[in-house]
Amino acid sequence: MFKVIALAVALAATTSVAGAQATSTVAKSTVKPGTVAKHHKTMKKEESQAALQKEAKVSEATARATALAQVPNGVFKSSELERENGKLIYSFDITVPGKTGNEEINVNAIDGSVVNHEHENAKAEKKEAAQEAKEKKSK
């Protein structure tokens, strides 16, 4: 029972820190003359994230708890709500102290089940980042 409470407190702290970071990033952004189109694209992406959030049945905090249960002593590196292979998922990168690379845990945003769990070394992580950048550029 104590572990569950401690986990809930840790998740709440992590979530509030992530929210504060997101807020500060938005507050720092400024629009310069001639960059309206770029700003519009950013707003469109935020709208799609909002649409994905509305579609998700499982909260990010619940999905984080599920992912963390898969990686004892793990520390969240990044998270993302995305559609992958037709499924709406939360994708978490979790590092483990003393271990190279990271664990990628995908949690179904509709039913909360773990869809995928794999270890990524630095080379695989770099390849995935390049693929994501290529996909973003083609959109």
N, CA, C and O atoms as CSV, one atom per row, in Angstrom:
chain,resi,resn,atom,element,x,y,z
A,1,MET,N,N,0.835,-1.188,0.000
A,1,MET,CA,C,0.000,0.000,0.000
A,1,MET,C,C,0.883,1.256,0.000
A,1,MET,O,O,0.607,2.227,-0.705
A,2,PHE,N,N,1.954,1.212,0.811
A,2,PHE,CA,C,2.847,2.366,0.887
A,2,PHE,C,C,3.485,2.650,-0.470
A,2,PHE,O,O,3.640,3.807,-0.861
A,3,LYS,N,N,3.858,1.569,-1.195
A,3,LYS,CA,C,4.471,1.746,-2.509
A,3,LYS,C,C,3.510,2.425,-3.480
A,3,LYS,O,O,3.922,3.263,-4.282
A,4,VAL,N,N,2.236,2.066,-3.407
A,4,VAL,CA,C,1.232,2.668,-4.291
A,4,VAL,C,C,1.096,4.156,-3.999
A,4,VAL,O,O,1.027,4.963,-4.926
A,5,ILE,N,N,1.058,4.529,-2.729
A,5,ILE,CA,C,0.939,5.931,-2.342
A,5,ILE,C,C,2.188,6.700,-2.773
A,5,ILE,O,O,2.090,7.809,-3.299
A,6,ALA,N,N,3.357,6.107,-2.547
A,6,ALA,CA,C,4.609,6.758,-2.935
A,6,ALA,C,C,4.659,6.959,-4.447
A,6,ALA,O,O,5.108,7.997,-4.933
A,7,LEU,N,N,4.190,5.946,-5.187
A,7,LEU,CA,C,4.168,6.053,-6.640
A,7,LEU,C,C,3.220,7.163,-7.087
A,7,LEU,O,O,3.536,7.919,-8.005
A,8,ALA,N,N,2.071,7.260,-6.444
A,8,ALA,CA,C,1.099,8.303,-6.801
A,8,ALA,C,C,1.671,9.690,-6.533
A,8,ALA,O,O,1.485,10.604,-7.336
A,9,VAL,N,N,2.360,9.853,-5.420
A,9,VAL,CA,C,2.977,11.136,-5.080
A,9,VAL,C,C,4.069,11.473,-6.090
A,9,VAL,O,O,4.178,12.618,-6.529
A,10,ALA,N,N,4.879,10.478,-6.460
A,10,ALA,CA,C,5.951,10.707,-7.432
A,10,ALA,C,C,5.375,11.089,-8.792
A,10,ALA,O,O,5.905,11.971,-9.469
A,11,LEU,N,N,4.302,10.432,-9.186
A,11,LEU,CA,C,3.668,10.757,-10.462
A,11,LEU,C,C,3.082,12.156,-10.445
A,11,LEU,O,O,3.197,12.890,-11.427
A,12,ALA,N,N,2.460,12.529,-9.350
A,12,ALA,CA,C,1.887,13.868,-9.246
A,12,ALA,C,C,2.983,14.924,-9.350
A,12,ALA,O,O,2.805,15.942,-10.019
A,13,ALA,N,N,4.104,14.688,-8.696
A,13,ALA,CA,C,5.217,15.635,-8.747
A,13,ALA,C,C,5.781,15.721,-10.155
A,13,ALA,O,O,6.062,16.814,-10.645
A,14,THR,N,N,5.950,14.568,-10.814
A,14,THR,CA,C,6.477,14.543,-12.171
A,14,THR,C,C,5.540,15.253,-13.130
A,14,THR,O,O,5.982,16.029,-13.978
A,15,THR,N,N,4.252,14.990,-12.998
A,15,THR,CA,C,3.263,15.600,-13.872
A,15,THR,C,C,3.227,17.103,-13.689
A,15,THR,O,O,3.141,17.841,-14.671
A,16,SER,N,N,3.292,17.575,-12.449
A,16,SER,CA,C,3.238,19.019,-12.223
A,16,SER,C,C,4.498,19.701,-12.730
A,16,SER,O,O,4.429,20.828,-13.220
A,17,VAL,N,N,5.652,19.041,-12.623
A,17,VAL,CA,C,6.888,19.611,-13.155
A,17,VAL,C,C,6.814,19.671,-14.674
A,17,VAL,O,O,7.190,20.678,-15.274
A,18,ALA,N,N,6.326,18.588,-15.308
A,18,ALA,CA,C,6.201,18.582,-16.765
A,18,ALA,C,C,5.233,19.669,-17.223
A,18,ALA,O,O,5.477,20.331,-18.232
A,19,GLY,N,N,4.146,19.855,-16.494
A,19,GLY,CA,C,3.186,20.900,-16.842
A,19,GLY,C,C,3.800,22.274,-16.716
A,19,GLY,O,O,3.553,23.147,-17.549
A,20,ALA,N,N,4.602,22.476,-15.678
A,20,ALA,CA,C,5.261,23.770,-15.489
A,20,ALA,C,C,6.262,24.032,-16.612
A,20,ALA,O,O,6.385,25.158,-17.093
A,21,GLN,N,N,6.985,22.969,-17.033
A,21,GLN,CA,C,7.934,23.137,-18.122
A,21,GLN,C,C,7.212,23.480,-19.416
A,21,GLN,O,O,7.659,24.347,-20.167
A,22,ALA,N,N,6.110,22.811,-19.677
A,22,ALA,CA,C,5.351,23.092,-20.901
A,22,ALA,C,C,4.820,24.515,-20.881
A,22,ALA,O,O,4.843,25.200,-21.903
A,23,THR,N,N,4.342,24.964,-19.730
A,23,THR,CA,C,3.821,26.314,-19.616
A,23,THR,C,C,4.921,27.341,-19.856
A,23,THR,O,O,4.704,28.336,-20.548
A,24,SER,N,N,6.108,27.103,-19.285
A,24,SER,CA,C,7.182,28.068,-19.454
A,24,SER,C,C,7.652,28.118,-20.900
A,24,SER,O,O,8.040,29.184,-21.380
A,25,THR,N,N,7.626,26.980,-21.611
A,25,THR,CA,C,8.016,26.972,-23.017
A,25,THR,C,C,7.048,27.803,-23.838
A,25,THR,O,O,7.467,28.569,-24.706
A,26,VAL,N,N,5.772,27.661,-23.574
A,26,VAL,CA,C,4.769,28.422,-24.309
A,26,VAL,C,C,4.903,29.907,-24.005
A,26,VAL,O,O,4.798,30.739,-24.906
A,27,ALA,N,N,5.133,30.238,-22.746
A,27,ALA,CA,C,5.226,31.634,-22.342
A,27,ALA,C,C,6.420,32.326,-23.000
A,27,ALA,O,O,6.363,33.522,-23.283
A,28,LYS,N,N,7.511,31.575,-23.247
A,28,LYS,CA,C,8.709,32.169,-23.815
A,28,LYS,C,C,8.598,32.395,-25.318
A,28,LYS,O,O,9.332,33.214,-25.870
A,29,SER,N,N,7.690,31.681,-25.993
A,29,SER,CA,C,7.622,31.809,-27.446
A,29,SER,C,C,7.065,33.168,-27.844
A,29,SER,O,O,6.139,33.688,-27.220
A,30,THR,N,N,7.648,33.729,-28.891
A,30,THR,CA,C,7.178,35.007,-29.422
A,30,THR,C,C,7.024,34.868,-30.920
A,30,THR,O,O,7.728,34.084,-31.556
A,31,VAL,N,N,6.113,35.623,-31.476
A,31,VAL,CA,C,5.879,35.597,-32.916
A,31,VAL,C,C,6.463,36.869,-33.510
A,31,VAL,O,O,6.097,37.978,-33.122
A,32,LYS,N,N,7.375,36.689,-34.457
A,32,LYS,CA,C,7.992,37.822,-35.128
A,32,LYS,C,C,7.254,38.079,-36.431
A,32,LYS,O,O,6.664,37.161,-37.001
A,33,PRO,N,N,7.281,39.317,-36.907
A,33,PRO,CA,C,6.638,39.617,-38.193
A,33,PRO,C,C,7.183,38.698,-39.287
A,33,PRO,O,O,8.386,38.454,-39.371
A,34,GLY,N,N,6.277,38.197,-40.118
A,34,GLY,CA,C,6.695,37.326,-41.210
A,34,GLY,C,C,6.722,35.849,-40.849
A,34,GLY,O,O,7.025,35.020,-41.707
A,35,THR,N,N,6.415,35.494,-39.602
A,35,THR,CA,C,6.453,34.093,-39.193
A,35,THR,C,C,5.069,33.580,-38.815
A,35,THR,O,O,4.955,32.608,-38.069
A,36,VAL,N,N,4.042,34.203,-39.307
A,36,VAL,CA,C,2.674,33.805,-38.979
A,36,VAL,C,C,2.399,32.381,-39.445
A,36,VAL,O,O,1.778,31.607,-38.717
A,37,ALA,N,N,2.848,32.023,-40.644
A,37,ALA,CA,C,2.599,30.679,-41.168
A,37,ALA,C,C,3.237,29.624,-40.274
A,37,ALA,O,O,2.622,28.593,-40.001
A,38,LYS,N,N,4.457,29.866,-39.818
A,38,LYS,CA,C,5.140,28.922,-38.947
A,38,LYS,C,C,4.389,28.791,-37.626
A,38,LYS,O,O,4.220,27.686,-37.111
A,39,HIS,N,N,3.944,29.908,-37.086
A,39,HIS,CA,C,3.188,29.885,-35.829
A,39,HIS,C,C,1.889,29.118,-36.026
A,39,HIS,O,O,1.460,28.379,-35.140
A,40,HIS,N,N,1.265,29.289,-37.178
A,40,HIS,CA,C,0.018,28.587,-37.464
A,40,HIS,C,C,0.242,27.077,-37.465
A,40,HIS,O,O,-0.588,26.333,-36.943
A,41,LYS,N,N,1.355,26.610,-38.046
A,41,LYS,CA,C,1.667,25.182,-38.047
A,41,LYS,C,C,1.835,24.670,-36.629
A,41,LYS,O,O,1.387,23.568,-36.312
A,42,THR,N,N,2.473,25.452,-35.775
A,42,THR,CA,C,2.650,25.064,-34.381
A,42,THR,C,C,1.301,24.947,-33.699
A,42,THR,O,O,1.064,23.992,-32.959
A,43,MET,N,N,0.429,25.886,-33.931
A,43,MET,CA,C,-0.897,25.843,-33.320
A,43,MET,C,C,-1.671,24.616,-33.812
A,43,MET,O,O,-2.394,23.984,-33.042
A,44,LYS,N,N,-1.518,24.286,-35.085
A,44,LYS,CA,C,-2.217,23.137,-35.638
A,44,LYS,C,C,-1.748,21.854,-34.950
A,44,LYS,O,O,-2.559,20.975,-34.659
A,45,LYS,N,N,-0.442,21.742,-34.688
A,45,LYS,CA,C,0.098,20.574,-33.997
A,45,LYS,C,C,-0.472,20.488,-32.586
A,45,LYS,O,O,-0.835,19.406,-32.124
A,46,GLU,N,N,-0.552,21.630,-31.898
A,46,GLU,CA,C,-1.116,21.640,-30.549
A,46,GLU,C,C,-2.571,21.203,-30.580
A,46,GLU,O,O,-3.029,20.495,-29.683
A,47,GLU,N,N,-3.301,21.622,-31.611
A,47,GLU,CA,C,-4.700,21.211,-31.733
A,47,GLU,C,C,-4.803,19.708,-31.926
A,47,GLU,O,O,-5.703,19.073,-31.375
A,48,SER,N,N,-3.897,19.133,-32.700
A,48,SER,CA,C,-3.948,17.692,-32.900
A,48,SER,C,C,-3.616,16.963,-31.603
A,48,SER,O,O,-4.198,15.915,-31.326
A,49,GLN,N,N,-2.696,17.492,-30.804
A,49,GLN,CA,C,-2.411,16.896,-29.503
A,49,GLN,C,C,-3.645,16.982,-28.611
A,49,GLN,O,O,-3.961,16.045,-27.878
A,50,ALA,N,N,-4.337,18.113,-28.683
A,50,ALA,CA,C,-5.563,18.268,-27.897
A,50,ALA,C,C,-6.611,17.249,-28.347
A,50,ALA,O,O,-7.323,16.683,-27.518
A,51,ALA,N,N,-6.704,17.018,-29.647
A,51,ALA,CA,C,-7.651,16.033,-30.169
A,51,ALA,C,C,-7.270,14.627,-29.701
A,51,ALA,O,O,-8.138,13.831,-29.343
A,52,LEU,N,N,-5.975,14.329,-29.706
A,52,LEU,CA,C,-5.524,13.025,-29.222
A,52,LEU,C,C,-5.837,12.860,-27.735
A,52,LEU,O,O,-6.256,11.786,-27.303
A,53,GLN,N,N,-5.634,13.927,-26.951
A,53,GLN,CA,C,-5.939,13.882,-25.523
A,53,GLN,C,C,-7.415,13.600,-25.285
A,53,GLN,O,O,-7.771,12.845,-24.380
A,54,LYS,N,N,-8.283,14.213,-26.108
A,54,LYS,CA,C,-9.725,13.990,-25.962
A,54,LYS,C,C,-10.098,12.556,-26.297
A,54,LYS,O,O,-11.023,11.993,-25.711
A,55,GLU,N,N,-9.379,11.971,-27.238
A,55,GLU,CA,C,-9.661,10.606,-27.670
A,55,GLU,C,C,-9.179,9.565,-26.656
A,55,GLU,O,O,-9.748,8.478,-26.557
A,56,ALA,N,N,-8.127,9.902,-25.904
A,56,ALA,CA,C,-7.556,8.959,-24.937
A,56,ALA,C,C,-8.545,8.687,-23.796
A,56,ALA,O,O,-9.160,9.609,-23.259
A,57,LYS,N,N,-8.683,7.424,-23.443
A,57,LYS,CA,C,-9.564,7.021,-22.341
A,57,LYS,C,C,-8.780,6.873,-21.038
A,57,LYS,O,O,-9.355,6.940,-19.951
A,58,VAL,N,N,-7.472,6.674,-21.152
A,58,VAL,CA,C,-6.589,6.490,-20.000
A,58,VAL,C,C,-5.790,7.775,-19.805
A,58,VAL,O,O,-5.256,8.321,-20.770
A,59,SER,N,N,-5.702,8.257,-18.579
A,59,SER,CA,C,-4.939,9.478,-18.317
A,59,SER,C,C,-3.439,9.211,-18.449
A,59,SER,O,O,-2.985,8.073,-18.335
A,60,GLU,N,N,-2.686,10.273,-18.690
A,60,GLU,CA,C,-1.232,10.121,-18.793
A,60,GLU,C,C,-0.648,9.632,-17.466
A,60,GLU,O,O,0.281,8.823,-17.460
A,61,ALA,N,N,-1.178,10.108,-16.362
A,61,ALA,CA,C,-0.675,9.683,-15.045
A,61,ALA,C,C,-0.861,8.180,-14.847
A,61,ALA,O,O,0.034,7.512,-14.328
A,62,THR,N,N,-2.000,7.645,-15.251
A,62,THR,CA,C,-2.246,6.211,-15.126
A,62,THR,C,C,-1.301,5.433,-16.042
A,62,THR,O,O,-0.757,4.402,-15.648
A,63,ALA,N,N,-1.110,5.928,-17.255
A,63,ALA,CA,C,-0.208,5.270,-18.202
A,63,ALA,C,C,1.232,5.313,-17.683
A,63,ALA,O,O,1.975,4.346,-17.850
A,64,ARG,N,N,1.631,6.419,-17.060
A,64,ARG,CA,C,2.973,6.527,-16.471
A,64,ARG,C,C,3.170,5.485,-15.378
A,64,ARG,O,O,4.220,4.848,-15.301
A,65,ALA,N,N,2.164,5.315,-14.542
A,65,ALA,CA,C,2.253,4.328,-13.460
A,65,ALA,C,C,2.405,2.922,-14.039
A,65,ALA,O,O,3.178,2.114,-13.524
A,66,THR,N,N,1.669,2.636,-15.105
A,66,THR,CA,C,1.763,1.335,-15.760
A,66,THR,C,C,3.161,1.130,-16.337
A,66,THR,O,O,3.744,0.056,-16.189
A,67,ALA,N,N,3.695,2.155,-16.992
A,67,ALA,CA,C,5.032,2.064,-17.589
A,67,ALA,C,C,6.100,1.901,-16.513
A,67,ALA,O,O,7.015,1.091,-16.660
A,68,LEU,N,N,5.985,2.657,-15.452
A,68,LEU,CA,C,6.980,2.590,-14.381
A,68,LEU,C,C,6.966,1.226,-13.698
A,68,LEU,O,O,8.010,0.763,-13.237
A,69,ALA,N,N,5.821,0.583,-13.625
A,69,ALA,CA,C,5.737,-0.758,-13.043
A,69,ALA,C,C,6.547,-1.763,-13.865
A,69,ALA,O,O,6.984,-2.785,-13.337
A,70,GLN,N,N,6.747,-1.476,-15.152
A,70,GLN,CA,C,7.524,-2.354,-16.033
A,70,GLN,C,C,9.036,-2.188,-15.844
A,70,GLN,O,O,9.809,-3.082,-16.189
A,71,VAL,N,N,9.454,-1.039,-15.293
A,71,VAL,CA,C,10.881,-0.734,-15.167
A,71,VAL,C,C,11.187,-0.295,-13.732
A,71,VAL,O,O,11.162,0.900,-13.435
A,72,PRO,N,N,11.472,-1.242,-12.846
A,72,PRO,CA,C,11.791,-0.875,-11.459
A,72,PRO,C,C,12.995,0.076,-11.408
A,72,PRO,O,O,13.961,-0.101,-12.150
A,73,ASN,N,N,12.933,1.059,-10.548
A,73,ASN,CA,C,13.985,2.080,-10.376
A,73,ASN,C,C,14.166,2.971,-11.597
A,73,ASN,O,O,15.178,3.663,-11.704
A,74,GLY,N,N,13.212,2.967,-12.515
A,74,GLY,CA,C,13.318,3.773,-13.730
A,74,GLY,C,C,13.033,5.244,-13.475
A,74,GLY,O,O,12.340,5.607,-12.525
A,75,VAL,N,N,13.588,6.087,-14.352
A,75,VAL,CA,C,13.391,7.531,-14.297
A,75,VAL,C,C,12.891,7.966,-15.673
A,75,VAL,O,O,13.502,7.639,-16.690
A,76,PHE,N,N,11.777,8.706,-15.702
A,76,PHE,CA,C,11.211,9.138,-16.971
A,76,PHE,C,C,12.141,10.119,-17.670
A,76,PHE,O,O,12.607,11.087,-17.070
A,77,LYS,N,N,12.406,9.855,-18.945
A,77,LYS,CA,C,13.227,10.735,-19.766
A,77,LYS,C,C,12.325,11.591,-20.662
A,77,LYS,O,O,12.522,12.801,-20.774
A,78,SER,N,N,11.333,10.952,-21.297
A,78,SER,CA,C,10.406,11.687,-22.153
A,78,SER,C,C,9.115,10.896,-22.310
A,78,SER,O,O,9.056,9.695,-22.047
A,79,SER,N,N,8.084,11.613,-22.747
A,79,SER,CA,C,6.804,10.954,-23.001
A,79,SER,C,C,6.117,11.652,-24.163
A,79,SER,O,O,6.372,12.820,-24.454
A,80,GLU,N,N,5.235,10.899,-24.821
A,80,GLU,CA,C,4.552,11.445,-25.986
A,80,GLU,C,C,3.258,10.670,-26.198
A,80,GLU,O,O,3.226,9.448,-26.048
A,81,LEU,N,N,2.211,11.375,-26.543
A,81,LEU,CA,C,0.959,10.750,-26.950
A,81,LEU,C,C,0.945,10.777,-28.464
A,81,LEU,O,O,1.040,11.842,-29.073
A,82,GLU,N,N,0.826,9.601,-29.075
A,82,GLU,CA,C,0.908,9.525,-30.533
A,82,GLU,C,C,0.076,8.374,-31.067
A,82,GLU,O,O,-0.339,7.479,-30.330
A,83,ARG,N,N,-0.151,8.425,-32.363
A,83,ARG,CA,C,-0.817,7.315,-33.027
A,83,ARG,C,C,0.268,6.542,-33.764
A,83,ARG,O,O,0.974,7.091,-34.610
A,84,GLU,N,N,0.391,5.261,-33.431
A,84,GLU,CA,C,1.411,4.423,-34.039
A,84,GLU,C,C,0.761,3.121,-34.494
A,84,GLU,O,O,0.118,2.429,-33.704
A,85,ASN,N,N,0.932,2.798,-35.756
A,85,ASN,CA,C,0.313,1.598,-36.341
A,85,ASN,C,C,-1.189,1.554,-36.090
A,85,ASN,O,O,-1.756,0.492,-35.832
A,86,GLY,N,N,-1.824,2.718,-36.168
A,86,GLY,CA,C,-3.267,2.803,-36.009
A,86,GLY,C,C,-3.762,2.807,-34.571
A,86,GLY,O,O,-4.964,2.927,-34.331
A,87,LYS,N,N,-2.842,2.675,-33.602
A,87,LYS,CA,C,-3.240,2.658,-32.195
A,87,LYS,C,C,-2.816,3.952,-31.516
A,87,LYS,O,O,-1.736,4.477,-31.784
A,88,LEU,N,N,-3.665,4.459,-30.641
A,88,LEU,CA,C,-3.334,5.641,-29.853
A,88,LEU,C,C,-2.567,5.164,-28.630
A,88,LEU,O,O,-3.087,4.399,-27.818
A,89,ILE,N,N,-1.317,5.626,-28.505
A,89,ILE,CA,C,-0.472,5.146,-27.413
A,89,ILE,C,C,0.255,6.291,-26.720
A,89,ILE,O,O,0.495,7.349,-27.300
A,90,TYR,N,N,0.594,6.043,-25.466
A,90,TYR,CA,C,1.560,6.871,-24.750
A,90,TYR,C,C,2.891,6.158,-24.921
A,90,TYR,O,O,2.999,4.962,-24.650
A,91,SER,N,N,3.893,6.881,-25.365
A,91,SER,CA,C,5.227,6.317,-25.533
A,91,SER,C,C,6.146,6.961,-24.491
A,91,SER,O,O,6.298,8.181,-24.451
A,92,PHE,N,N,6.746,6.128,-23.660
A,92,PHE,CA,C,7.614,6.620,-22.585
A,92,PHE,C,C,9.029,6.092,-22.792
A,92,PHE,O,O,9.224,4.910,-23.075
A,93,ASP,N,N,10.007,6.972,-22.649
A,93,ASP,CA,C,11.409,6.571,-22.597
A,93,ASP,C,C,11.824,6.669,-21.146
A,93,ASP,O,O,11.710,7.725,-20.525
A,94,ILE,N,N,12.309,5.557,-20.608
A,94,ILE,CA,C,12.661,5.476,-19.195
A,94,ILE,C,C,14.103,5.012,-19.088
A,94,ILE,O,O,14.487,4.007,-19.686
A,95,THR,N,N,14.897,5.749,-18.322
A,95,THR,CA,C,16.286,5.353,-18.095
A,95,THR,C,C,16.392,4.628,-16.767
A,95,THR,O,O,15.601,4.850,-15.851
A,96,VAL,N,N,17.384,3.757,-16.684
A,96,VAL,CA,C,17.649,3.022,-15.453
A,96,VAL,C,C,19.063,3.374,-15.019
A,96,VAL,O,O,20.009,3.177,-15.781
A,97,PRO,N,N,19.220,3.897,-13.798
A,97,PRO,CA,C,20.555,4.251,-13.326
A,97,PRO,C,C,21.517,3.062,-13.425
A,97,PRO,O,O,21.195,1.950,-13.006
A,98,GLY,N,N,22.706,3.318,-13.989
A,98,GLY,CA,C,23.717,2.286,-14.120
A,98,GLY,C,C,23.554,1.411,-15.355
A,98,GLY,O,O,24.322,0.467,-15.543
A,99,LYS,N,N,22.571,1.704,-16.200
A,99,LYS,CA,C,22.332,0.910,-17.394
A,99,LYS,C,C,22.356,1.840,-18.606
A,99,LYS,O,O,21.781,2.927,-18.564
A,100,THR,N,N,23.022,1.416,-19.689
A,100,THR,CA,C,23.088,2.259,-20.878
A,100,THR,C,C,21.794,2.168,-21.671
A,100,THR,O,O,21.038,1.206,-21.536
A,101,GLY,N,N,21.546,3.175,-22.497
A,101,GLY,CA,C,20.341,3.208,-23.310
A,101,GLY,C,C,19.118,3.511,-22.468
A,101,GLY,O,O,19.229,4.053,-21.368
A,102,ASN,N,N,17.949,3.160,-22.990
A,102,ASN,CA,C,16.723,3.371,-22.227
A,102,ASN,C,C,15.691,2.316,-22.591
A,102,ASN,O,O,15.821,1.600,-23.584
A,103,GLU,N,N,14.679,2.246,-21.769
A,103,GLU,CA,C,13.566,1.338,-22.003
A,103,GLU,C,C,12.442,2.147,-22.636
A,103,GLU,O,O,12.050,3.188,-22.110
A,104,GLU,N,N,11.924,1.669,-23.762
A,104,GLU,CA,C,10.779,2.327,-24.383
A,104,GLU,C,C,9.557,1.476,-24.056
A,104,GLU,O,O,9.487,0.297,-24.402
A,105,ILE,N,N,8.598,2.102,-23.381
A,105,ILE,CA,C,7.364,1.432,-22.999
A,105,ILE,C,C,6.218,2.141,-23.710
A,105,ILE,O,O,6.077,3.359,-23.605
A,106,ASN,N,N,5.402,1.384,-24.432
A,106,ASN,CA,C,4.224,1.934,-25.092
A,106,ASN,C,C,2.989,1.399,-24.370
A,106,ASN,O,O,2.817,0.191,-24.204
A,107,VAL,N,N,2.129,2.339,-23.942
A,107,VAL,CA,C,0.910,1.985,-23.223
A,107,VAL,C,C,-0.285,2.430,-24.058
A,107,VAL,O,O,-0.354,3.580,-24.491
A,108,ASN,N,N,-1.220,1.518,-24.281
A,108,ASN,CA,C,-2.422,1.809,-25.045
A,108,ASN,C,C,-3.221,2.883,-24.322
A,108,ASN,O,O,-3.548,2.726,-23.146
A,109,ALA,N,N,-3.539,3.976,-25.015
A,109,ALA,CA,C,-4.245,5.105,-24.402
A,109,ALA,C,C,-5.748,4.859,-24.302
A,109,ALA,O,O,-6.469,5.668,-23.717
A,110,ILE,N,N,-6.223,3.760,-24.863
A,110,ILE,CA,C,-7.641,3.433,-24.793
A,110,ILE,C,C,-7.933,2.467,-23.648
A,110,ILE,O,O,-8.868,2.683,-22.877
A,111,ASP,N,N,-7.126,1.391,-23.532
A,111,ASP,CA,C,-7.407,0.393,-22.496
A,111,ASP,C,C,-6.336,0.281,-21.404
A,111,ASP,O,O,-6.534,-0.453,-20.436
A,112,GLY,N,N,-5.204,0.991,-21.537
A,112,GLY,CA,C,-4.180,1.011,-20.496
A,112,GLY,C,C,-3.233,-0.182,-20.499
A,112,GLY,O,O,-2.426,-0.327,-19.581
A,113,SER,N,N,-3.318,-1.037,-21.515
A,113,SER,CA,C,-2.435,-2.201,-21.560
A,113,SER,C,C,-1.067,-1.819,-22.131
A,113,SER,O,O,-0.938,-0.846,-22.874
A,114,VAL,N,N,-0.054,-2.604,-21.768
A,114,VAL,CA,C,1.290,-2.394,-22.314
A,114,VAL,C,C,1.319,-3.014,-23.703
A,114,VAL,O,O,1.105,-4.216,-23.866
A,115,VAL,N,N,1.586,-2.176,-24.705
A,115,VAL,CA,C,1.598,-2.623,-26.096
A,115,VAL,C,C,2.986,-3.113,-26.491
A,115,VAL,O,O,3.118,-4.080,-27.241
A,116,ASN,N,N,4.021,-2.444,-25.985
A,116,ASN,CA,C,5.390,-2.780,-26.370
A,116,ASN,C,C,6.342,-2.369,-25.255
A,116,ASN,O,O,6.135,-1.358,-24.584
A,117,HIS,N,N,7.385,-3.167,-25.068
A,117,HIS,CA,C,8.445,-2.855,-24.116
A,117,HIS,C,C,9.743,-3.349,-24.733
A,117,HIS,O,O,9.939,-4.550,-24.921
A,118,GLU,N,N,10.623,-2.411,-25.046
A,118,GLU,CA,C,11.902,-2.815,-25.616
A,118,GLU,C,C,13.025,-1.925,-25.113
A,118,GLU,O,O,12.823,-0.758,-24.777
A,119,HIS,N,N,14.219,-2.515,-25.073
A,119,HIS,CA,C,15.407,-1.760,-24.681
A,119,HIS,C,C,16.009,-1.141,-25.935
A,119,HIS,O,O,16.179,-1.812,-26.953
A,120,GLU,N,N,16.331,0.148,-25.850
A,120,GLU,CA,C,16.967,0.839,-26.969
A,120,GLU,C,C,18.360,1.281,-26.562
A,120,GLU,O,O,18.530,1.967,-25.554
A,121,ASN,N,N,19.355,0.890,-27.343
A,121,ASN,CA,C,20.696,1.407,-27.096
A,121,ASN,C,C,20.824,2.750,-27.799
A,121,ASN,O,O,19.897,3.171,-28.491
A,122,ALA,N,N,21.936,3.420,-27.637
A,122,ALA,CA,C,22.117,4.761,-28.199
A,122,ALA,C,C,21.978,4.760,-29.721
A,122,ALA,O,O,21.420,5.700,-30.288
A,123,LYS,N,N,22.474,3.725,-30.383
A,123,LYS,CA,C,22.408,3.648,-31.842
A,123,LYS,C,C,20.957,3.527,-32.307
A,123,LYS,O,O,20.553,4.214,-33.246
A,124,ALA,N,N,20.181,2.677,-31.673
A,124,ALA,CA,C,18.769,2.507,-32.051
A,124,ALA,C,C,17.975,3.771,-31.777
A,124,ALA,O,O,17.091,4.135,-32.552
A,125,GLU,N,N,18.289,4.443,-30.672
A,125,GLU,CA,C,17.600,5.684,-30.315
A,125,GLU,C,C,17.878,6.772,-31.360
A,125,GLU,O,O,16.976,7.518,-31.742
A,126,LYS,N,N,19.119,6.854,-31.811
A,126,LYS,CA,C,19.495,7.839,-32.826
A,126,LYS,C,C,18.777,7.547,-34.145
A,126,LYS,O,O,18.311,8.469,-34.815
A,127,LYS,N,N,18.689,6.281,-34.516
A,127,LYS,CA,C,18.001,5.878,-35.748
A,127,LYS,C,C,16.518,6.227,-35.665
A,127,LYS,O,O,15.944,6.717,-36.638
A,128,GLU,N,N,15.894,5.982,-34.521
A,128,GLU,CA,C,14.475,6.305,-34.342
A,128,GLU,C,C,14.242,7.808,-34.427
A,128,GLU,O,O,13.262,8.248,-35.028
A,129,ALA,N,N,15.130,8.600,-33.832
A,129,ALA,CA,C,14.999,10.061,-33.886
A,129,ALA,C,C,15.108,10.557,-35.330
A,129,ALA,O,O,14.372,11.459,-35.730
A,130,ALA,N,N,16.013,9.980,-36.106
A,130,ALA,CA,C,16.172,10.367,-37.507
A,130,ALA,C,C,14.921,10.012,-38.309
A,130,ALA,O,O,14.492,10.782,-39.169
A,131,GLN,N,N,14.338,8.846,-38.028
A,131,GLN,CA,C,13.119,8.425,-38.728
A,131,GLN,C,C,11.954,9.360,-38.396
A,131,GLN,O,O,11.192,9.742,-39.284
A,132,GLU,N,N,11.814,9.728,-37.117
A,132,GLU,CA,C,10.749,10.648,-36.714
A,132,GLU,C,C,10.922,12.017,-37.366
A,132,GLU,O,O,9.944,12.628,-37.797
A,133,ALA,N,N,12.167,12.502,-37.441
A,133,ALA,CA,C,12.425,13.787,-38.083
A,133,ALA,C,C,12.062,13.734,-39.568
A,133,ALA,O,O,11.522,14.693,-40.120
A,134,LYS,N,N,12.361,12.616,-40.195
A,134,LYS,CA,C,12.037,12.439,-41.617
A,134,LYS,C,C,10.513,12.447,-41.814
A,134,LYS,O,O,10.009,13.065,-42.752
A,135,GLU,N,N,9.793,11.769,-40.937
A,135,GLU,CA,C,8.322,11.730,-41.021
A,135,GLU,C,C,7.711,13.104,-40.804
A,135,GLU,O,O,6.764,13.473,-41.498
A,136,LYS,N,N,8.231,13.859,-39.864
A,136,LYS,CA,C,7.722,15.211,-39.608
A,136,LYS,C,C,7.965,16.122,-40.810
A,136,LYS,O,O,7.117,16.939,-41.170
A,137,LYS,N,N,9.132,15.966,-41.417
A,137,LYS,CA,C,9.485,16.803,-42.550
A,137,LYS,C,C,8.576,16.509,-43.748
A,137,LYS,O,O,8.235,17.421,-44.501
A,138,SER,N,N,8.185,15.256,-43.928
A,138,SER,CA,C,7.344,14.881,-45.076
A,138,SER,C,C,5.903,15.327,-44.897
A,138,SER,O,O,5.163,15.396,-45.879
A,139,LYS,N,N,5.481,15.632,-43.679
A,139,LYS,CA,C,4.107,16.105,-43.426
A,139,LYS,C,C,4.031,17.525,-43.727
A,139,LYS,O,O,2.968,18.130,-43.586
